[in-house]
C-alpha cells in the first residue's frame, strides 16, 4: 500500500519540522540574513524561480496574484525552467517535499504556484 506524497509550502525562515520531507528553496535570490546551516535545505532550485522582471512587476501584490500565476506558468515553459519543474515533480513523486520561499506571504508566492503544479 503506497501513501500519497505531500507537497507543502513554507517560509525558509521557519524552523524545519520532521514532516518537511525534502526542503527545497525556490527563490532566485538567497534569503537575507539566512545561513545555509539554519536554512537546512536539501536543495536550492533557483532555476525554477520567476524572472527578475516578473518578480519586480508582481511585488507580491495580492491583487496581481492571478495574473502573476498565468505569467509565471508561461515562463515555466522555458527549457531551463521546465527542466527544473520536471525535477521537482520527480522529487515530489518519490518523497514529501516542502517548497520554501523568503516571501512573508507564501500563500501568494511562486512556491504556491509550483506546489499546485507538482502535487502528485
matplotlib code that plots the C-alpha trace (Angstrom):
import matplotlib.pyplot as plt

x = [0.0, 1.5, 0.9, 0.2, 3.1, 2.7, 3.9, 3.9, 4.7, 6.6, 8.9, 12.6, 12.8, 10.5, 12.1, 12.4, 10.0, 10.1, 7.2, 9.0, 10.4, 12.9, 13.3, 13.7, 14.3, 12.6, 13.7, 16.3, 17.8, 19.3, 17.2, 18.5, 20.2, 19.8, 22.7, 23.0, 23.0, 19.9, 18.0, 18.6, 18.0, 18.2, 18.3, 18.2, 16.3, 16.8, 16.4, 12.6, 12.2, 10.3, 12.3, 13.6, 11.2, 8.2, 9.2, 9.6, 6.3, 4.4, 5.9, 3.7, 0.6, -2.3, -4.4, -1.9, -1.6, -3.9, -2.1, 1.3, 0.2, -0.6, 2.6, 4.7, 3.2, 4.1, 7.7, 7.8, 7.7, 11.2, 13.5, 15.7, 12.7, 10.8, 13.7, 13.8, 10.0, 10.3, 12.9, 10.6, 7.8, 10.0, 11.2, 7.6, 6.7, 9.4, 9.0, 7.3, 8.5, 8.4, 8.9, 10.4, 10.4, 11.5, 8.2, 6.2, 3.1, 4.0, 0.4, 0.7, 4.3, 5.9, 6.2, 2.4, 2.1, 4.8, 3.2, -0.1, 1.7, 3.8, 1.4, 1.0]
y = [0.0, 3.3, 6.6, 9.8, 12.2, 15.7, 18.9, 21.8, 25.4, 27.3, 30.1, 29.4, 31.4, 28.9, 26.2, 22.8, 20.1, 16.3, 16.5, 18.7, 16.0, 17.4, 21.1, 23.0, 26.7, 28.0, 31.7, 33.0, 35.2, 33.9, 34.9, 37.9, 37.0, 33.3, 31.0, 27.7, 25.8, 27.5, 27.0, 23.2, 22.8, 19.7, 21.8, 25.3, 25.1, 28.7, 27.7, 27.3, 30.8, 33.6, 36.0, 39.2, 41.2, 39.2, 39.2, 43.0, 43.6, 41.4, 42.7, 40.3, 42.4, 40.1, 41.8, 40.7, 37.0, 35.6, 37.4, 36.5, 32.9, 33.0, 34.8, 32.5, 29.4, 30.7, 31.3, 27.7, 26.6, 28.0, 24.9, 25.6, 26.3, 23.3, 21.0, 22.3, 21.9, 18.3, 17.7, 19.0, 16.8, 13.7, 14.6, 15.0, 11.6, 10.0, 11.8, 14.6, 18.0, 21.4, 24.3, 27.2, 30.9, 34.0, 35.8, 36.9, 35.9, 32.3, 31.7, 34.1, 33.2, 31.2, 28.3, 28.1, 28.1, 25.4, 23.3, 23.3, 22.2, 19.3, 17.8, 14.1]
z = [0.0, -1.1, 0.7, -1.2, -1.2, 0.3, -1.2, 1.4, 1.1, 3.8, 4.7, 4.7, 8.0, 9.8, 11.8, 10.0, 11.1, 10.8, 8.4, 5.8, 3.7, 1.2, 1.9, -1.4, -1.7, -4.9, -4.8, -7.2, -4.5, -1.3, 1.7, 3.6, 6.9, 6.4, 6.8, 4.9, 8.1, 9.5, 6.2, 6.4, 2.7, 0.7, -2.5, -3.8, -7.1, -8.3, -12.0, -11.4, -9.9, -11.8, -13.9, -12.2, -14.4, -13.4, -9.7, -9.7, -11.6, -9.2, -6.0, -4.0, -4.6, -3.8, -6.5, -9.1, -8.0, -10.6, -13.4, -11.8, -11.8, -15.6, -16.5, -14.3, -15.7, -19.2, -18.0, -16.8, -20.4, -20.9, -21.3, -18.2, -16.0, -17.5, -16.6, -13.1, -12.8, -14.0, -11.4, -8.7, -10.0, -9.9, -6.4, -5.2, -6.7, -4.5, -1.2, 0.7, -0.3, 1.2, -1.2, 0.6, -0.1, 1.8, 1.0, 4.0, 2.0, 1.0, 0.0, -2.9, -3.9, -6.6, -4.2, -4.0, -7.8, -8.1, -5.3, -7.3, -10.4, -8.8, -6.4, -7.3]

ax = plt.figure().add_subplot(projection="3d")
ax.plot(x, y, z, "-o")
ax.set_aspect("equal")
plt.show()
